[in-house]
Amino acid sequence: MEPEKALFRLEITRKALKDIEHLSPKLKKKLREILLNRVAVDPYSGKKLVGDLSGYRSIRLNLQDRIVYRIDEEHQVIYILRARSHYEDL
């Protein structure tokens, strides 16, 4: 089966890059698969966040860590904001 083609371009913020540096190699691989095969193809599959994080979405990376992102429909870009457990400082 051929992988689906990404409909959105991914942009990773500096803060998310710092988060990724602290992930284990196994989680980095899982993150890459989620970003390329799920988020870039169907960004609306992530859970809508509420309250102060309204407008953002989240997908579980593991039991404690989440991928937090925002969709820019007009430019077809997904901004990856965090790849760890803490939502503050977005």
Chimera marker file (.cmm) of the C-alpha trace (Angstrom):
<marker_set name="trace">
<marker id="1" x="0.000" y="0.000" z="0.000" r="1" g="1" b="0" radius="0.5"/>
<marker id="2" x="1.367" y="3.399" z="-0.995" r="1" g="1" b="0" radius="0.5"/>
<marker id="3" x="1.528" y="6.192" z="1.643" r="1" g="1" b="0" radius="0.5"/>
<marker id="4" x="-0.999" y="8.988" z="1.278" r="1" g="1" b="0" radius="0.5"/>
<marker id="5" x="0.158" y="12.265" z="-0.193" r="1" g="1" b="0" radius="0.5"/>
<marker id="6" x="0.450" y="15.155" z="2.247" r="1" g="1" b="0" radius="0.5"/>
<marker id="7" x="-2.033" y="17.939" z="1.599" r="1" g="1" b="0" radius="0.5"/>
<marker id="8" x="-0.432" y="20.400" z="4.018" r="1" g="1" b="0" radius="0.5"/>
<marker id="9" x="3.123" y="21.599" z="4.495" r="1" g="1" b="0" radius="0.5"/>
<marker id="10" x="4.578" y="21.178" z="7.993" r="1" g="1" b="0" radius="0.5"/>
<marker id="11" x="6.525" y="23.907" z="9.782" r="1" g="1" b="0" radius="0.5"/>
<marker id="12" x="8.147" y="23.144" z="13.122" r="1" g="1" b="0" radius="0.5"/>
<marker id="13" x="8.668" y="26.025" z="15.565" r="1" g="1" b="0" radius="0.5"/>
<marker id="14" x="11.918" y="26.531" z="17.490" r="1" g="1" b="0" radius="0.5"/>
<marker id="15" x="10.194" y="25.495" z="20.709" r="1" g="1" b="0" radius="0.5"/>
<marker id="16" x="9.001" y="22.253" z="19.107" r="1" g="1" b="0" radius="0.5"/>
<marker id="17" x="12.509" y="21.586" z="17.766" r="1" g="1" b="0" radius="0.5"/>
<marker id="18" x="13.858" y="21.934" z="21.324" r="1" g="1" b="0" radius="0.5"/>
<marker id="19" x="11.168" y="19.500" z="22.500" r="1" g="1" b="0" radius="0.5"/>
<marker id="20" x="12.164" y="17.031" z="19.789" r="1" g="1" b="0" radius="0.5"/>
<marker id="21" x="15.833" y="17.189" z="20.826" r="1" g="1" b="0" radius="0.5"/>
<marker id="22" x="14.832" y="15.726" z="24.216" r="1" g="1" b="0" radius="0.5"/>
<marker id="23" x="12.849" y="12.806" z="22.770" r="1" g="1" b="0" radius="0.5"/>
<marker id="24" x="14.270" y="9.299" z="22.592" r="1" g="1" b="0" radius="0.5"/>
<marker id="25" x="15.180" y="7.960" z="19.123" r="1" g="1" b="0" radius="0.5"/>
<marker id="26" x="12.110" y="5.705" z="19.269" r="1" g="1" b="0" radius="0.5"/>
<marker id="27" x="9.792" y="8.659" z="20.002" r="1" g="1" b="0" radius="0.5"/>
<marker id="28" x="11.453" y="10.761" z="17.295" r="1" g="1" b="0" radius="0.5"/>
<marker id="29" x="10.670" y="8.022" z="14.783" r="1" g="1" b="0" radius="0.5"/>
<marker id="30" x="7.074" y="7.785" z="16.028" r="1" g="1" b="0" radius="0.5"/>
<marker id="31" x="6.724" y="11.588" z="15.853" r="1" g="1" b="0" radius="0.5"/>
<marker id="32" x="7.946" y="11.605" z="12.252" r="1" g="1" b="0" radius="0.5"/>
<marker id="33" x="5.469" y="8.887" z="11.267" r="1" g="1" b="0" radius="0.5"/>
<marker id="34" x="2.569" y="10.711" z="12.938" r="1" g="1" b="0" radius="0.5"/>
<marker id="35" x="3.473" y="14.035" z="11.339" r="1" g="1" b="0" radius="0.5"/>
<marker id="36" x="3.938" y="12.675" z="7.824" r="1" g="1" b="0" radius="0.5"/>
<marker id="37" x="1.249" y="9.996" z="7.706" r="1" g="1" b="0" radius="0.5"/>
<marker id="38" x="-1.475" y="11.525" z="9.838" r="1" g="1" b="0" radius="0.5"/>
<marker id="39" x="-1.120" y="15.241" z="10.561" r="1" g="1" b="0" radius="0.5"/>
<marker id="40" x="0.042" y="16.332" z="7.088" r="1" g="1" b="0" radius="0.5"/>
<marker id="41" x="-2.590" y="14.160" z="5.396" r="1" g="1" b="0" radius="0.5"/>
<marker id="42" x="-5.556" y="14.709" z="7.746" r="1" g="1" b="0" radius="0.5"/>
<marker id="43" x="-4.768" y="17.509" z="10.210" r="1" g="1" b="0" radius="0.5"/>
<marker id="44" x="-8.344" y="17.537" z="11.504" r="1" g="1" b="0" radius="0.5"/>
<marker id="45" x="-7.865" y="14.073" z="13.013" r="1" g="1" b="0" radius="0.5"/>
<marker id="46" x="-6.237" y="15.616" z="16.091" r="1" g="1" b="0" radius="0.5"/>
<marker id="47" x="-8.258" y="16.491" z="19.173" r="1" g="1" b="0" radius="0.5"/>
<marker id="48" x="-9.541" y="20.079" z="19.306" r="1" g="1" b="0" radius="0.5"/>
<marker id="49" x="-8.195" y="21.900" z="22.328" r="1" g="1" b="0" radius="0.5"/>
<marker id="50" x="-10.354" y="24.289" z="24.352" r="1" g="1" b="0" radius="0.5"/>
<marker id="51" x="-9.996" y="27.290" z="26.620" r="1" g="1" b="0" radius="0.5"/>
<marker id="52" x="-6.724" y="29.188" z="26.277" r="1" g="1" b="0" radius="0.5"/>
<marker id="53" x="-5.667" y="26.677" z="23.616" r="1" g="1" b="0" radius="0.5"/>
<marker id="54" x="-8.752" y="27.069" z="21.459" r="1" g="1" b="0" radius="0.5"/>
<marker id="55" x="-7.705" y="26.944" z="17.801" r="1" g="1" b="0" radius="0.5"/>
<marker id="56" x="-5.008" y="24.351" z="18.450" r="1" g="1" b="0" radius="0.5"/>
<marker id="57" x="-5.145" y="20.585" z="18.031" r="1" g="1" b="0" radius="0.5"/>
<marker id="58" x="-3.345" y="17.758" z="19.773" r="1" g="1" b="0" radius="0.5"/>
<marker id="59" x="-2.325" y="14.174" z="19.050" r="1" g="1" b="0" radius="0.5"/>
<marker id="60" x="-0.921" y="11.814" z="21.648" r="1" g="1" b="0" radius="0.5"/>
<marker id="61" x="2.727" y="10.875" z="21.134" r="1" g="1" b="0" radius="0.5"/>
<marker id="62" x="2.889" y="8.640" z="24.196" r="1" g="1" b="0" radius="0.5"/>
<marker id="63" x="1.230" y="8.454" z="27.610" r="1" g="1" b="0" radius="0.5"/>
<marker id="64" x="2.415" y="11.907" z="28.689" r="1" g="1" b="0" radius="0.5"/>
<marker id="65" x="3.634" y="13.719" z="25.570" r="1" g="1" b="0" radius="0.5"/>
<marker id="66" x="1.469" y="15.388" z="22.959" r="1" g="1" b="0" radius="0.5"/>
<marker id="67" x="2.031" y="16.979" z="19.578" r="1" g="1" b="0" radius="0.5"/>
<marker id="68" x="0.330" y="20.386" z="19.619" r="1" g="1" b="0" radius="0.5"/>
<marker id="69" x="-0.282" y="22.117" z="16.308" r="1" g="1" b="0" radius="0.5"/>
<marker id="70" x="-2.259" y="24.833" z="14.549" r="1" g="1" b="0" radius="0.5"/>
<marker id="71" x="-3.706" y="24.651" z="11.041" r="1" g="1" b="0" radius="0.5"/>
<marker id="72" x="-3.374" y="27.579" z="8.628" r="1" g="1" b="0" radius="0.5"/>
<marker id="73" x="-5.945" y="26.643" z="5.997" r="1" g="1" b="0" radius="0.5"/>
<marker id="74" x="-5.338" y="29.675" z="3.804" r="1" g="1" b="0" radius="0.5"/>
<marker id="75" x="-1.671" y="28.798" z="3.232" r="1" g="1" b="0" radius="0.5"/>
<marker id="76" x="-2.106" y="25.033" z="3.750" r="1" g="1" b="0" radius="0.5"/>
<marker id="77" x="0.515" y="25.004" z="6.495" r="1" g="1" b="0" radius="0.5"/>
<marker id="78" x="0.487" y="23.149" z="9.793" r="1" g="1" b="0" radius="0.5"/>
<marker id="79" x="2.569" y="24.751" z="12.529" r="1" g="1" b="0" radius="0.5"/>
<marker id="80" x="3.946" y="22.217" z="15.002" r="1" g="1" b="0" radius="0.5"/>
<marker id="81" x="4.173" y="24.115" z="18.294" r="1" g="1" b="0" radius="0.5"/>
<marker id="82" x="5.062" y="21.507" z="20.904" r="1" g="1" b="0" radius="0.5"/>
<marker id="83" x="6.109" y="17.861" z="21.045" r="1" g="1" b="0" radius="0.5"/>
<marker id="84" x="6.159" y="17.332" z="24.800" r="1" g="1" b="0" radius="0.5"/>
<marker id="85" x="3.825" y="17.234" z="27.754" r="1" g="1" b="0" radius="0.5"/>
<marker id="86" x="3.583" y="20.905" z="28.691" r="1" g="1" b="0" radius="0.5"/>
<marker id="87" x="1.022" y="23.029" z="26.869" r="1" g="1" b="0" radius="0.5"/>
<marker id="88" x="1.968" y="26.311" z="28.526" r="1" g="1" b="0" radius="0.5"/>
<marker id="89" x="4.275" y="28.720" z="26.729" r="1" g="1" b="0" radius="0.5"/>
<marker id="90" x="2.666" y="28.263" z="23.328" r="1" g="1" b="0" radius="0.5"/>
<link id1="1" id2="2" r="1" g="1" b="0" radius="0.2"/>
<link id1="2" id2="3" r="1" g="1" b="0" radius="0.2"/>
<link id1="3" id2="4" r="1" g="1" b="0" radius="0.2"/>
<link id1="4" id2="5" r="1" g="1" b="0" radius="0.2"/>
<link id1="5" id2="6" r="1" g="1" b="0" radius="0.2"/>
<link id1="6" id2="7" r="1" g="1" b="0" radius="0.2"/>
<link id1="7" id2="8" r="1" g="1" b="0" radius="0.2"/>
<link id1="8" id2="9" r="1" g="1" b="0" radius="0.2"/>
<link id1="9" id2="10" r="1" g="1" b="0" radius="0.2"/>
<link id1="10" id2="11" r="1" g="1" b="0" radius="0.2"/>
<link id1="11" id2="12" r="1" g="1" b="0" radius="0.2"/>
<link id1="12" id2="13" r="1" g="1" b="0" radius="0.2"/>
<link id1="13" id2="14" r="1" g="1" b="0" radius="0.2"/>
<link id1="14" id2="15" r="1" g="1" b="0" radius="0.2"/>
<link id1="15" id2="16" r="1" g="1" b="0" radius="0.2"/>
<link id1="16" id2="17" r="1" g="1" b="0" radius="0.2"/>
<link id1="17" id2="18" r="1" g="1" b="0" radius="0.2"/>
<link id1="18" id2="19" r="1" g="1" b="0" radius="0.2"/>
<link id1="19" id2="20" r="1" g="1" b="0" radius="0.2"/>
<link id1="20" id2="21" r="1" g="1" b="0" radius="0.2"/>
<link id1="21" id2="22" r="1" g="1" b="0" radius="0.2"/>
<link id1="22" id2="23" r="1" g="1" b="0" radius="0.2"/>
<link id1="23" id2="24" r="1" g="1" b="0" radius="0.2"/>
<link id1="24" id2="25" r="1" g="1" b="0" radius="0.2"/>
<link id1="25" id2="26" r="1" g="1" b="0" radius="0.2"/>
<link id1="26" id2="27" r="1" g="1" b="0" radius="0.2"/>
<link id1="27" id2="28" r="1" g="1" b="0" radius="0.2"/>
<link id1="28" id2="29" r="1" g="1" b="0" radius="0.2"/>
<link id1="29" id2="30" r="1" g="1" b="0" radius="0.2"/>
<link id1="30" id2="31" r="1" g="1" b="0" radius="0.2"/>
<link id1="31" id2="32" r="1" g="1" b="0" radius="0.2"/>
<link id1="32" id2="33" r="1" g="1" b="0" radius="0.2"/>
<link id1="33" id2="34" r="1" g="1" b="0" radius="0.2"/>
<link id1="34" id2="35" r="1" g="1" b="0" radius="0.2"/>
<link id1="35" id2="36" r="1" g="1" b="0" radius="0.2"/>
<link id1="36" id2="37" r="1" g="1" b="0" radius="0.2"/>
<link id1="37" id2="38" r="1" g="1" b="0" radius="0.2"/>
<link id1="38" id2="39" r="1" g="1" b="0" radius="0.2"/>
<link id1="39" id2="40" r="1" g="1" b="0" radius="0.2"/>
<link id1="40" id2="41" r="1" g="1" b="0" radius="0.2"/>
<link id1="41" id2="42" r="1" g="1" b="0" radius="0.2"/>
<link id1="42" id2="43" r="1" g="1" b="0" radius="0.2"/>
<link id1="43" id2="44" r="1" g="1" b="0" radius="0.2"/>
<link id1="44" id2="45" r="1" g="1" b="0" radius="0.2"/>
<link id1="45" id2="46" r="1" g="1" b="0" radius="0.2"/>
<link id1="46" id2="47" r="1" g="1" b="0" radius="0.2"/>
<link id1="47" id2="48" r="1" g="1" b="0" radius="0.2"/>
<link id1="48" id2="49" r="1" g="1" b="0" radius="0.2"/>
<link id1="49" id2="50" r="1" g="1" b="0" radius="0.2"/>
<link id1="50" id2="51" r="1" g="1" b="0" radius="0.2"/>
<link id1="51" id2="52" r="1" g="1" b="0" radius="0.2"/>
<link id1="52" id2="53" r="1" g="1" b="0" radius="0.2"/>
<link id1="53" id2="54" r="1" g="1" b="0" radius="0.2"/>
<link id1="54" id2="55" r="1" g="1" b="0" radius="0.2"/>
<link id1="55" id2="56" r="1" g="1" b="0" radius="0.2"/>
<link id1="56" id2="57" r="1" g="1" b="0" radius="0.2"/>
<link id1="57" id2="58" r="1" g="1" b="0" radius="0.2"/>
<link id1="58" id2="59" r="1" g="1" b="0" radius="0.2"/>
<link id1="59" id2="60" r="1" g="1" b="0" radius="0.2"/>
<link id1="60" id2="61" r="1" g="1" b="0" radius="0.2"/>
<link id1="61" id2="62" r="1" g="1" b="0" radius="0.2"/>
<link id1="62" id2="63" r="1" g="1" b="0" radius="0.2"/>
<link id1="63" id2="64" r="1" g="1" b="0" radius="0.2"/>
<link id1="64" id2="65" r="1" g="1" b="0" radius="0.2"/>
<link id1="65" id2="66" r="1" g="1" b="0" radius="0.2"/>
<link id1="66" id2="67" r="1" g="1" b="0" radius="0.2"/>
<link id1="67" id2="68" r="1" g="1" b="0" radius="0.2"/>
<link id1="68" id2="69" r="1" g="1" b="0" radius="0.2"/>
<link id1="69" id2="70" r="1" g="1" b="0" radius="0.2"/>
<link id1="70" id2="71" r="1" g="1" b="0" radius="0.2"/>
<link id1="71" id2="72" r="1" g="1" b="0" radius="0.2"/>
<link id1="72" id2="73" r="1" g="1" b="0" radius="0.2"/>
<link id1="73" id2="74" r="1" g="1" b="0" radius="0.2"/>
<link id1="74" id2="75" r="1" g="1" b="0" radius="0.2"/>
<link id1="75" id2="76" r="1" g="1" b="0" radius="0.2"/>
<link id1="76" id2="77" r="1" g="1" b="0" radius="0.2"/>
<link id1="77" id2="78" r="1" g="1" b="0" radius="0.2"/>
<link id1="78" id2="79" r="1" g="1" b="0" radius="0.2"/>
<link id1="79" id2="80" r="1" g="1" b="0" radius="0.2"/>
<link id1="80" id2="81" r="1" g="1" b="0" radius="0.2"/>
<link id1="81" id2="82" r="1" g="1" b="0" radius="0.2"/>
<link id1="82" id2="83" r="1" g="1" b="0" radius="0.2"/>
<link id1="83" id2="84" r="1" g="1" b="0" radius="0.2"/>
<link id1="84" id2="85" r="1" g="1" b="0" radius="0.2"/>
<link id1="85" id2="86" r="1" g="1" b="0" radius="0.2"/>
<link id1="86" id2="87" r="1" g="1" b="0" radius="0.2"/>
<link id1="87" id2="88" r="1" g="1" b="0" radius="0.2"/>
<link id1="88" id2="89" r="1" g="1" b="0" radius="0.2"/>
<link id1="89" id2="90" r="1" g="1" b="0" radius="0.2"/>
</marker_set>
